[in-house]
Amino acid sequence: MAVYSVCVTTGPYLMAGTLDNISVTLLGTCGESPKQRLDRLGRDFATGSVQKYKVRCPAELGELLLLRLYKERYAFFPKDSWYCSFICVKAPDGTCTQFPCYQWIEGYCTVELRPGTATTICQDSLPLLLDHRRRELQSRQECYRWKVYAPGFPGIIDVSNFEEMETDKKFALTKTAPCTDQGDRSLGMKLRGLLDHKGSWKKLDDIRNIFWCHKTVTSEYVTEHWCEDPFFGYQYLNGVNPVMLHCLSSLPSKLPVTHDMVAPSLGPDTCLQTELERGNVFLADYWILEEAPVHCLNGRQQYVAAPLCLLWLNPQGALVPLAIQLSQNPGPQSPIFLPTDSYWDWLLAKTWVRNSEFLVHEHNTHFLCTHLLCEAFSMATLRQLPLCHPVYKLLLPHTRYTLQVNTIARATLLNPDGLVDHVTSGGRQGLLYLISTGLAHFTYTDFCLPDSLRARGVLTIPNYHYRDDGLKIWAAIQSFVSEIVGYYYPSDASVQRDTELQAWVSEIFAQAFLGRESSGFPQRLCTLGELVKFLTAIIFNCSAQHAAVNSGQHDFGAWMPNTPSSMRQPPPQTKGTATLESYLDTLPEVNVTCNNLLLFWLVSQEPKDQRPLGTYPDQHFTEEAPRRSIVAFQNRLAQISQEIRERNQGLVLPYAYLDPPVIENSVSI
């Protein structure tokens, strides 16, 4: 008689325990144990419990291959959900095998778990294990089905609402706490009559009172400096959309700026052509907005511009605007606005650019390039890689809650007559256009931070904290991923032979990028370097990039004139007509402003069950080598955090959005 010790760990979450009967069968190379119910005196499988049981077999089973877990009805109790963290089995010879689970097991069912050692399909030769991989993927592909949300969109999960999703893909109960906070704020505004007020703001100072009790250092700085040219330029580097600038060597024909126009800004000893040659002139081009549809808010027509904004890196190291044209087509009805124009003309032109920033940031930089693409990565990972695959184990923490939060967004923000239709000048139709157009032009270069910075010519701009912090985090992720990949893939050939991995990258290419070869995204991975780069980019964009473009929305948007979501007057076609009154009549109305600020506040909140970048409480990797790599990754992130905090002590406006402890592992809000 061989006796195996089975230790079962139930998760610490609310209502994680179960009253159902739990039984196990152990499958090894030399046989299979009889099915045995795990039962002892007292309560079994309570929340947070760690309990040991004995499983008796006629003979030793050899190397353990699978653990079969049965969840069955107990007496008259209704079926429930059980969160099993992991099960550790100790063989008669003292060998311990850990079986990671880390999932909710619902109703009455049978679940098969493999040991924690990660394996690719090339490393499995036994028919039992190959069949297990096949059945697991078949089951998940039936559960996670692709759906087309709109033409030109990345594929999404096929569910109507998040209640249809599996429990382990939903938020923990504490996750929804910010919604109550948002509701309280909404009620407060309602009582003050703001959400029902459809008129213009009477004066700019009135906007200060909306979130008077929720100020931050940055939001206060924005309120005081929003109209200053150096801060306008600063936001291109360290605001919520720090990916727009392109260095120019010559001016585009569609922006006919001359030296004489900008000479007062450059100074008497500076030549525009010389500054172009030195790489000190940059362009933010909002071409994507040229044909964007517009709609009505409060029954009133809204407007969109497609501006070109020319910026200069001055000798003091500040990036300042030189010229703004509010359309893609120069001509008499599209004047080039300059810092030497009247105060209200110049401020209105900059505000139009900031409105364009809002639209491009929210729809493309934020929602498309993090939320939607990361949903597609999550779907392909769940559908094409079994739990035992090393890439699945590596990516799973970076998919946490992404499917659920996107499903909620589609049900509340993007649906017809949703919040987007009540806040932005383009509404839902504008969103559909911008995302489909943005994806059609998105490239692998754009997706990979070092390549993007190099292509845009912004590697040497001073005080570009997003770039500096982002490159450090990219390098840390790349080093970590390289170690993991090198441990499981000994050669380029091992990458090529991994049919599951190739199916995964092929599905991402087809569903996320719609099979567009000009995107440059890989359709197949042939080398270790290609795999490392692709995985690094995915983890970076699911974590750090999302933090960079999401976390500061309240900071930079609470002062509405800095980030207006809509404009109620058409772009000016002549100079000398702007006044304070016309400026206020162009900005969003009071109720539109309030709805937008509620959204900014909500999406900028840290989740209640935050898991910062590099935090992996679920031990999917059980071998020593990947565990050491995780510790080294965490140590490097801690070092980066210290460097960022020391740097920030000397800054008037600290940049903390890429401080590792405040970066979520995944797109989870």
N, C-alpha and C positions, 0 to 999 in steps of 0.2 A: 504494500500500500504506500503510495506517494502522497504527501500532504503539501499543498501549496498555500501560502499565506496571501490573501487578497486584501489590499488596503484601498478603500474607496473614499475619495475626497469630494464632498459636495460643495458647490460654490457658495460664496458669502453673500449673494444677492438676496434681496427681499423676495420671499416666497420661492426660494431655490430648492427647498426640500420637497420630498414626495412621500405619500402614504401608500403608493402602489407597491406591489411585490417586485423585487429585483432579483433576477437569477443570472448566473453566468455559465458559460462553457469556454474552456480553454482549448485551443487548437495548436498542436505542435507538430514537429517533423516526424514524431514517432507515435502520434495518436491524438485522441480527443477525449476530454474529460466528460463525465456525465453532466447533464444540466443540473445545477445545484442552486437552490434558493439561498440568498444571503439574508440570514435572519438571526437575531440574537436578542437577549432580554432587553426590553426597553425600546425606545424610539430609534428607528433606523433612518438614515439619510435625511437628517435634519439640516437646516441651513448652516453652512460652515463646518459641518461635522467631518471628522476623519475617523473611519471605523474599519476594524480588521475582522476578517472572516477566514475560515479554513475551507479549502476545497480539496476533497479526497479523490484520488484516481487509483485505478488498479495498478498502474505502473507509471514511471516517469514519461513525460511527453516529449522530451528532447527540446530543441530550440522552439520557443513560443513564437507562433506566427500571427495568430489572431485571438482576440477576446470577443466572444459573442455575448452581448448584453441584452437581457430580456426585461421589458417593463410591462407588467401585467396587472390586471385588476385585483384589488384586495378588498374582500368582503363587500360591503354595500357602499363603500366610499366612491365618489365620482372620480373620473380620471383627472389627472393634473399634469403639470409640467415639472420637470426635474432638471436642474442644472448640474451636470456631472463635470467636475474639473478634470480629474484624471484618476486612473486606477494603477496601482503598483502591485505587481505579482512577484513574490519571492519563491523561487524553486527550492526543492529539497537540498540541492547542493549549495544554496546560499546566493545564487545568481538572481539579481533583481531586474525586472523588465517593467518599464513605465509605459503605460498606454494613455497618451493625451486624448482628451475628449473636448473639453471647453465648449460645450454647446448645450442648448436646451433640448431635452428629449420629451416630446409631447405625446400624450395619449398612450395607447398600448401599442408597442412596436418592438422590433428587434434591431439592434445597432451593432455593427461589427467594427471593432477598433484594431488598428495595427500598432505595433510597438513604435516608440517615438523616433527611432532611427530613420532619418530621411533617406528615401531611395528614388531614383529615377526609374523609368520603365526598363531601361537597359540593364539595370542591376537586379531586376526581378526575373527569375527563371522558372520558379515553381508555378505550375498551372493554377494552383489555389490562389496565389497572390495576384497573378495576372488577371484571373477571373474576378477577383475582388476589386481591382482597379477599374475594370470594365463596367461592372455593375454599379459601382459608386458614381462614376461619371454619367452613366445612363440615367440614374435616378436624379442627379443634380441638373442634368440638361432638361429633364421633364419638369423640374421644379422652377428653374430659372430660365424663362423663355424671353427671347428678344422681341422688341416691339418698336415700330416706327412711330415716333411722336409727331414728327412733321417732316416734310421733304427737306433734305439737306442737313438734318440733325444726326448726331451720333445715335446709335441704337440705345434703347433704355430697357429697363425691366418691365415685363408685361404684367402689371398689376394695376388695378383701378384705384386702390387706396392702400395705405400702409397696414391696415388690419389684415390684408390678405397675405402679408409676408410672414416668413418663418420667425418665431420668437427671437432667435439669436441674431437676427438681422434688424430687430427693432431697438429703439432706445431702451436703456434701463429706466426704471420708473422715475429716478431723480433727474433724468435727462431733460424732462419737459418742464422743469421748474421755471426757466426764464419766461415761458409763455404766460404764466400767472403774473409775473412782473410786468410784462408788456400789457396785459389786460388792465392792470391797475393804472398804468400810465395813460392808456387809452381812455379809461373812465375819467381820470383827472382832467384830460383835455376836453372830454365831452361836457363835463360839468362847467368848465370855463367857456364853453361855446366855441372852442377853436375848431373842432372837427366838423362843425356845421357851418362855419364861416366861409363863404365862397368869394369874399371880396379881396382886394389887394391889401398888403401891409401898409399901414399909414406912415410908419417910419421904420428905419432899419433897426433901431434899438429895441423895438417890440419883439424882434425875433430872439433876443437874448433871454427872454422870460420863459421860453418853452421848456428848456431843460435846465432851469436855474439850479436845481439841486443835484445835477449829475454831470458836473464839470470835470474835465481832466486837464492836466498840464498842457497837453497838446491842443485840446479844444479851446482853451482860454487863449493860447498863443495864436491860433487861427483867427479867433474873433478880433484880436487886436491888430493882426498884421495881414489879413487876407487881401487887402487892396494894394499892398506894396509889391513892386516888381520883383525884388529878390526872392520873396516868399512864393510868388507865382512860379518862378523858375525852380525853386527848391522842391516843389511838389512833383516835378517831373523826375526828380532823383529819389525822393524818399517819401512821397505820398502813397496813395493806395493803387496807383497805376504807373509804376516806375519802369515801364517797358516801351514807351512811345518814342523816345528820342532817337534820331538818326543823324550821324555826323555828315556834313555836306562838304564836298570839295568844290562844288559849283552850285549856283542857284537853279532850281527847276524853272522852265519857261512859264509854267502856270503861276509863278510867284515873281512878278517883275519888279523886285526891289532894287533900287539903285543906291550907290554909295551916298549920294546927296541926301536921300531920304533919311538915312540912319546916321549920318555924320554927327549930328548933335548928341546922339547916344554913345557913339564910339569915341568921341573926343577928337581934338585937332590933330593928333599925331598917329591916329589909327586908321588903316585903310581896310575896307570891307573885303577886297580881294585877298589882301595879305592874311586876314583872319580866316578866310576860307582855306587858304593854303596851309595854314598852321593847324587846322582841325579844330578851330574854336567856335565854329558856327554850326548850329543844329536845327533840325526841322521836326516838328510834330505835325503829322499829316492825317487829317480825319476824313480821308477820301471815302471811307466805307459808309459815311452818313449821307453822301450826295443824293442817293435815290431812296433813302429810308422813308417809309410811309409815316404819316403823322395822323393823329386823331384828335378828338375833342376831350377836354376835361371841364367838368361843370358846364357842359353845353357850349364851350367856347373853343374855337380852333386853336391848336398849338402849332409850334414851328420848330424846325430843326435846321441847323447850319452844318456845312462841311468845311470847317476852316483849315487854313494853313498858318502855323505859328512858327515864326523864325526866332531863334534864341541865340544869345551870344555868351560865351564864357569870358567874363571880363578879367582884367589883370588882378583884381582882388580875389579871384576864384569863385565869384558868384555867377550863377546862370540867370540871365535876365532876358525878358522878351524885347526883341528889336522891332518886329512888325507882325501884324495880324491881318490876314485877308479872310473874310468870312464865307468864301465860296471857292470852288475849284476852278472857276472860270474868271480870269481877270477882265476888267473892263470898267466903263464909266459907272455902272451900277454896282460895282464890287470894289469899293475903295480900299486902299491899304492903310490900316490904322497904325498910328505911331505913338510912342511915348510923349512926343511933343504936341499931340492933339489936345483938345480940351479935356479936363479931368473926367467928365461924364462920358465923353466919346470913348476915351481909352479904357475906362473901367467897364463900360458896356461891352466893348470888344473882348476884353479879357474874360468877362462873365460868360459870353457866348462860347468861348473856348472851354471854360470850366463846365458848361452844360454838355458840350461834346465829350469832354473827359468823363463825365458821369455816364453817358450812354455807352461809350466804348468800354469803359471799365466794367460796368455792371453786366452788360450783355456778353462781352467777349472775353476780356482779361479774367474776369471773375467767374461768371456762370459757365461759359463754354469751356474755357481752358483749364479750369479746376473741377468744378462740379460735374459737368456732363462727361468730360473725358475720363475722369476718375471713376465715374459710374460704369463706363464701358470697360475699364481695366478690371474693376471688381467683378463684373459679370463674366468676362472671359476667364478670370482666375477661378471662379466658382464652377464654371461649366467645363473647363478643359484640363484642370490640374487636380489630381486626387489629394486628399489630406496628407498623405505621406510624401508628396513631392517637395523637394527643398525650396523651389520657387514659391509654391503655395504657402509654406511655412514662413518664408521671408516676407511675402506681400500681405498676408492675412491681416496683421495689425494695422496696415495702412489702408484697409478697406472698411474699417469699423464704422458702422452707421451711415455710410455714404448712400447706399440704396434707399434707406429709410428717409434721410433728410431731403433727398432729391424728390422722392415720392410726395412728401409733404409740400415741398415747394411747388410742384406741378398742380397740386390740389388746391393750394391757397393763393399762390402768387401769380402763376402763369396761366391759370385757367381763364376762360372768357369771363369778363367782369371781375377778375381777381385784382390783387393789389397793383400789379403792373399797369392794368387798365385805368387805375385811379391815381397814378403817380407820375408816369413818364409821358413825354410828349409823343412818343411813338406807339405807346400802348402795346398790347399783345402782338399785333401785326408787325409793329416795328421790331419787337424782340425776335419774332420768327425770321424776319428778313436779315437782321444783323447777325444772328447766330449761324444761319445757313451760309451767308456770304462770308462770314469770318472763317468758318470751317473750310470753305472752298479755297481759302488763301493761306491757311495755317500750314506750317512746315515743320519738319523735324528739327531744323535749325532754330526756329522759334521756341521749340519745346525744351531744348537743351541749353541751360543757362550760359555756360561758357561760350558756346557757339553763337548764341543770340547776342551776347555782349560784344563779341568780336565782329559779328556781321554788322551791328549797328554802329560800330566805331566809338564805343563809349568806355573803353577800358582804362582811360587815363583821366577822366573827369574827376576833379577833387571832390571830397565830401559826398561821395555816392555810397552811402552806407548800405543801401539795399544790395548793391553789387558786391561790396566788400564782405558783408556778412553772408550773403548768399553763396559766394564762391567758397568760403570756408566750410559752410554746411554741405555744399555739393561735394567737396573733397572728402569730408568725413564720411558721407554716405557712400561715396565711390570706393573708399578704402575698405569699408565694412562689407559692401557687396562683393568686392573683388575677393576678399578672403572666403566668403561663403561660397561663391561660385567656384573658386579654385579648389575648395575642399571636396565638392561633389562632382565637378567636371574636370577630369584630368587632362583633357585635350580638346582641340577644336572639333575633332571627330565625334567626341562624346556629346557635344552640343548638337551637332548635325543629326545624330542618330536618335535623339530624344524626340520621338513622335508626338508625345503629349506637349512638350514645349513648343514644337513647331506648329501644332494645331492652335495653341494659345496665341502665339504672335500672329498667326494668320487670321484668327478671328478678330483680334484687335484691329488689324489693318482693314478688315472688311467692315466691321461694325462701328469702330470709332472714327475711321477716316474714309469710310465708304469706298474703299478700294482705289483711291485716287493716287496713282503712281507719282504724280508731280509733287505730292506732299513730302516725299523723301523718307517717309516712315518705313521701317523694315517690314517686309512680307515674310521673311525667313531669316533666322539667325544662324550664321555660319562659323563664327569665331567666339572665343571667350571674351574678347574685347567688345564685340558687338552686344553680347548678352549683358555684360557689366554696365555698359553705357545705357542700354535700354532700361534696365532695372533701376539704375541710379536716377534716371530722369523721371521714371514713374514715381518712385518714393519721394523725390524732391518735390514734384508737383502736387502730390497728394498731401504733403505736409507743409514744408517751408513756403512754397509758392502760394499756397492757399492762405497761410497765415499773413504773408506779406500783402496780399490784395484784399483780405477780408477784415483783419482785426482792427484796422484804423478807420473803418468807415464812419463810426460815430465821431471819432476825433476830428476828422477833416470835413464831415458833413453836417455836424450839429449846427454850425453857423451856415445856414442855408445859402446865402449869396455866394459862398465859396464853392458850392456843389449843387446848383439848382437842377432839379430833375426834369423841368420843362420850361419852355419860354412861350409867353403869351402874345408877343409881338414879332413880326418878321424881322430878320436881320436888317440893320440899317443899310440903306443904299447911298446915303450921303453923309457927310460929316457936318458937325455943328448943330445937330438937332437934339442930342441927348440932354436930358435934365434929370434931376432927382425924381420928379414925378413920373417921367416916361420910364425911368429905370425901374421904379417900383411896380409900374404897370406891366413890365416885361417879366418880372420874376413870378414864380408860382404863387397861386393864391394861398390863403391861410390854411385851408383844410388840406390842400395837396401837400403843403410843407409839413404839416403835422403827421400825415400818414407816412410820408417818406422818412421823417426822423424817427418814428416808432420802429420802422423797419431797420434803420441804421443801428438803433440801440439794441434791438434784438439780436441781429447777426454779429454784433461785436462782443457779445457776452461769452465769457469762458464757460464751457460745459461743467456741470456739477460733478461729473465723473471723468474729469480730464485725464488723458493719458498723453503726456508730453512725448515729443520725438525721442525715440530710443528707449522708451519705457515698454517693457514686454512682460507684464505679470503672468501671462499665460505661457507656460514653458512648452512651446511646440517643438523647439529644438532641444533634444535631450543629450546629444553627444557633447564631449568636452570641448572639441575644437570650435564649433559655432558658439558655444556658451562663452568661451574666452573672447571670441570676436565681438560678441555683444557687449561684454564688459569694456573692451578697448574702445568701442564706439561710444559708449556712455561716458567714458573718461574724456575722450576728445570733445564731445559736446559740452561737458562741464568746463573744459578749458576755454572753448569758444565763448561760452556764456560769461566767464570771468573777463575775457578780453573785451567783450561788448560792454559790459557794465563799467569797466574802467574807462573805456572810451567815452561812454555817455556822461560820465561825471564832468567832462570838460566841454560838453555841448550845451548851448543855450536851449536847444530843442532835442532831447534825447530820442534816439531811434531804437526801439526795443521790440519791434514786431518780429524780428528774426532771432531773438534771444531764445535758445533752445527750450528752456523750461516753459515758455508760453506758446510754443508751437505744438499744435495737436498732431498726433501721429497720422491722422486721416482727415478727410473732409467730413466733419461731423456736425457742422452747424452752418 
